[in-house]
Amino acid sequence: MPTARVVAARPCGTCAEACAHEGPQLHVATTGDDRNPGTEGAPWRTIQRAMNAATAGATVHIAEGTYAERLAVNVSGTPGGCISFQPRGFVVPAGGCGGYTGVACGGDQVVVDLAPFGNPVADGVPLLAIDGRSHLRIQGLVFQDYTTSGPLQQGVSISGGSSDVEILRNRFLRLKTAGAHDPSNALLTFWVRHPASSVTVSGNEIGEIVSGYGEALTTAADDVLIENNWIHDTDGIGIDVGTGVGTHASSMVVVRANLVEWAGRRRDGRWWYDAQPAAVYLDGATHTLVEGNTVRDSGYAFGVDAELGSGWPAHHLVLRSNLAYRSYGGIKVGTWYSDTDGTRVSDVLVMNNTLSQCDLGLVVRPYQDPSVAWRNNLVAGASGAFVNTGHWAVGSVDYNLYFGGGVGPDEHLVTLDPRFVDAAAGDFRLGPGSPAVGAGDPATSAGAAGRLDLAGHPRVQGGRIDLGAFEH
């Protein structure tokens, strides 16, 4: 079994602590004037004015209202003085807010409305640009209604030497590219690209996205944490840990506890572009951890690929304790654009995932390295539980449960009803008497399995690991 070395992304270095400290308190309001000093009594009129003038350690309080601006952060904080941009009175209640929690964060409602910039915009200017800036936090804002056309248009762009940047609990809604679905129209809705590093994207909602040949959330950088986001109603890939148009292979990325739904599929059941994209896609990524995510009502839930045109291999990847249901496919690993060449896929561990009510479960595409392993997974209700149409070498497949739709080549397999608590209601915990309890590989190491299951409970109980994403 491979022991993929994964380095966890650090959440903004010292930024989180520094942002909690008292520093300059600056203010923006729709009743202000950019000639003002930016005080509470004499606020600035635009957010951009604050992004040009805030100093290290400052908190910028933005008053309720709608702001028609495309923003570029032109200031940086310091390791001891992060700069924070947030609504006036912003507060995170006990238990959290934003993302898929259904809980609104406290404070004023601040909307950055991009509709006045035209329909569509084709100049390549992002709605929010952070280029070569550091020690920043942007939280609690709503960005909406940006329509573009042309190749490689951008929504949020974090680039250059940017580092220690946190994008937290914002909403990015109705961001779209116009025109045909071909390379002439691509919106990189949220793009973190090399050499940016140490970036945290957490608790955001990204929804109603038409990206064309782009994606909803893309990283082509190192040391990135993508956590607790809600990505929904997008025409293509939800989260792409990729290669940045062939320029750099992502590494040391953690994709954790996100909810992705209706990726590639419309709510009326039709597919966008007659295709089934991966909701979470690792394309030429390395040393990356994907754990505790939920994908539903989408194309392929999770995909690992080394696209032939990128030149980058996919290796040292872990996909564990994830849940996928009501989707076209569960987890596929291998080269998608070739039926023969799998030389650049290796050291992939697919462990303790639950796949239910998907057409396809575990899907094998070409790979040749025996370091790819499938362990302790639970596949139920699939028409094809284990799919290997090309009869490719599979590496190591063992200790998985298949209920309905065929089985894999496991030596130790379970073929009984997993007895979910209430699958119809989306509760895929293991019920009393489930044959998945204690049926995992007894050689599973704590390091490989992770400390917690999808529900946040200790991973191994009763001396032997269970099958699937939930420990009984």
Secondary structure in CASP SS format (residue, H / E / C, confidence):
PFRMAT SS
TARGET T0000
AUTHOR 0000-0000-0000
METHOD secondary structure of the structure
MODEL  1
M C 1.00
P C 1.00
T C 1.00
A C 1.00
R C 1.00
V C 1.00
V C 1.00
A C 1.00
A C 1.00
R C 1.00
P C 1.00
C C 1.00
G C 1.00
T C 1.00
C H 1.00
A H 1.00
E H 1.00
A H 1.00
C H 1.00
A C 1.00
H C 1.00
E C 1.00
G C 1.00
P C 1.00
Q E 1.00
L E 1.00
H E 1.00
V E 1.00
A C 1.00
T C 1.00
T C 1.00
G C 1.00
D C 1.00
D C 1.00
R C 1.00
N C 1.00
P C 1.00
G C 1.00
T C 1.00
E C 1.00
G C 1.00
A C 1.00
P C 1.00
W E 1.00
R C 1.00
T C 1.00
I H 1.00
Q H 1.00
R H 1.00
A H 1.00
M H 1.00
N H 1.00
A H 1.00
A C 1.00
T C 1.00
A C 1.00
G C 1.00
A C 1.00
T E 1.00
V E 1.00
H E 1.00
I E 1.00
A C 1.00
E C 1.00
G E 1.00
T E 1.00
Y E 1.00
A C 1.00
E C 1.00
R C 1.00
L E 1.00
A E 1.00
V E 1.00
N C 1.00
V C 1.00
S C 1.00
G C 1.00
T E 1.00
P C 1.00
G C 1.00
G E 1.00
C C 1.00
I E 1.00
S E 1.00
F E 1.00
Q E 1.00
P E 1.00
R C 1.00
G C 1.00
F C 1.00
V E 1.00
V C 1.00
P C 1.00
A C 1.00
G C 1.00
G C 1.00
C C 1.00
G C 1.00
G C 1.00
Y C 1.00
T C 1.00
G C 1.00
V C 1.00
A C 1.00
C C 1.00
G E 1.00
G C 1.00
D C 1.00
Q C 1.00
V E 1.00
V E 1.00
V E 1.00
D E 1.00
L C 1.00
A H 1.00
P H 1.00
F H 1.00
G C 1.00
N C 1.00
P C 1.00
V E 1.00
A C 1.00
D C 1.00
G C 1.00
V C 1.00
P C 1.00
L C 1.00
L E 1.00
A E 1.00
I E 1.00
D E 1.00
G C 1.00
R C 1.00
S E 1.00
H E 1.00
L E 1.00
R E 1.00
I E 1.00
Q E 1.00
G C 1.00
L C 1.00
V E 1.00
F E 1.00
Q E 1.00
D E 1.00
Y E 1.00
T E 1.00
T E 1.00
S C 1.00
G C 1.00
P C 1.00
L C 1.00
Q E 1.00
Q E 1.00
G E 1.00
V E 1.00
S E 1.00
I E 1.00
S E 1.00
G C 1.00
G C 1.00
S C 1.00
S E 1.00
D E 1.00
V E 1.00
E E 1.00
I E 1.00
L E 1.00
R C 1.00
N C 1.00
R E 1.00
F E 1.00
L E 1.00
R E 1.00
L E 1.00
K E 1.00
T E 1.00
A C 1.00
G C 1.00
A C 1.00
H C 1.00
D C 1.00
P C 1.00
S C 1.00
N C 1.00
A E 1.00
L E 1.00
L E 1.00
T E 1.00
F E 1.00
W E 1.00
V E 1.00
R E 1.00
H E 1.00
P E 1.00
A E 1.00
S E 1.00
S E 1.00
V E 1.00
T E 1.00
V E 1.00
S E 1.00
G C 1.00
N C 1.00
E E 1.00
I E 1.00
G E 1.00
E E 1.00
I E 1.00
V E 1.00
S C 1.00
G E 1.00
Y C 1.00
G C 1.00
E E 1.00
A C 1.00
L E 1.00
T E 1.00
T E 1.00
A E 1.00
A E 1.00
D E 1.00
D E 1.00
V E 1.00
L E 1.00
I E 1.00
E E 1.00
N C 1.00
N C 1.00
W E 1.00
I E 1.00
H E 1.00
D E 1.00
T E 1.00
D C 1.00
G C 1.00
I C 1.00
G C 1.00
I E 1.00
D E 1.00
V E 1.00
G C 1.00
T C 1.00
G C 1.00
V C 1.00
G C 1.00
T C 1.00
H C 1.00
A C 1.00
S C 1.00
S E 1.00
M E 1.00
V E 1.00
V E 1.00
V E 1.00
R E 1.00
A C 1.00
N C 1.00
L E 1.00
V E 1.00
E E 1.00
W E 1.00
A E 1.00
G C 1.00
R E 1.00
R C 1.00
R C 1.00
D C 1.00
G C 1.00
R C 1.00
W E 1.00
W H 1.00
Y H 1.00
D H 1.00
A C 1.00
Q C 1.00
P C 1.00
A E 1.00
A E 1.00
V E 1.00
Y E 1.00
L E 1.00
D E 1.00
G C 1.00
A C 1.00
T E 1.00
H E 1.00
T E 1.00
L E 1.00
V E 1.00
E E 1.00
G C 1.00
N C 1.00
T E 1.00
V E 1.00
R E 1.00
D C 1.00
S C 1.00
G C 1.00
Y E 1.00
A E 1.00
F E 1.00
G E 1.00
V E 1.00
D E 1.00
A C 1.00
E C 1.00
L C 1.00
G C 1.00
S C 1.00
G C 1.00
W C 1.00
P C 1.00
A E 1.00
H E 1.00
H E 1.00
L E 1.00
V E 1.00
L E 1.00
R E 1.00
S C 1.00
N C 1.00
L E 1.00
A E 1.00
Y E 1.00
R C 1.00
S C 1.00
Y C 1.00
G E 1.00
G E 1.00
I E 1.00
K E 1.00
V E 1.00
G C 1.00
T C 1.00
W C 1.00
Y C 1.00
S C 1.00
D C 1.00
T C 1.00
D C 1.00
G C 1.00
T C 1.00
R C 1.00
V E 1.00
S E 1.00
D E 1.00
V E 1.00
L E 1.00
V E 1.00
M E 1.00
N C 1.00
N C 1.00
T E 1.00
L E 1.00
S E 1.00
Q C 1.00
C C 1.00
D C 1.00
L E 1.00
G E 1.00
L E 1.00
V E 1.00
V E 1.00
R C 1.00
P C 1.00
Y C 1.00
Q C 1.00
D C 1.00
P C 1.00
S C 1.00
V C 1.00
A E 1.00
W E 1.00
R E 1.00
N C 1.00
N C 1.00
L E 1.00
V E 1.00
A E 1.00
G C 1.00
A C 1.00
S C 1.00
G E 1.00
A E 1.00
F E 1.00
V E 1.00
N C 1.00
T C 1.00
G C 1.00
H C 1.00
W C 1.00
A C 1.00
V C 1.00
G C 1.00
S E 1.00
V E 1.00
D E 1.00
Y C 1.00
N C 1.00
L E 1.00
Y E 1.00
F E 1.00
G C 1.00
G C 1.00
G C 1.00
V C 1.00
G C 1.00
P C 1.00
D C 1.00
E C 1.00
H C 1.00
L C 1.00
V E 1.00
T C 1.00
L C 1.00
D C 1.00
P C 1.00
R C 1.00
F E 1.00
V E 1.00
D E 1.00
A H 1.00
A H 1.00
A H 1.00
G C 1.00
D E 1.00
F E 1.00
R E 1.00
L E 1.00
G C 1.00
P C 1.00
G C 1.00
S C 1.00
P C 1.00
A C 1.00
V C 1.00
G C 1.00
A C 1.00
G C 1.00
D C 1.00
P C 1.00
A C 1.00
T C 1.00
S C 1.00
A H 1.00
G H 1.00
A H 1.00
A H 1.00
G C 1.00
R C 1.00
L E 1.00
D C 1.00
L C 1.00
A C 1.00
G C 1.00
H C 1.00
P E 1.00
R C 1.00
V C 1.00
Q C 1.00
G C 1.00
G C 1.00
R C 1.00
I C 1.00
D C 1.00
L C 1.00
G C 1.00
A C 1.00
F C 1.00
E C 1.00
H C 1.00
END
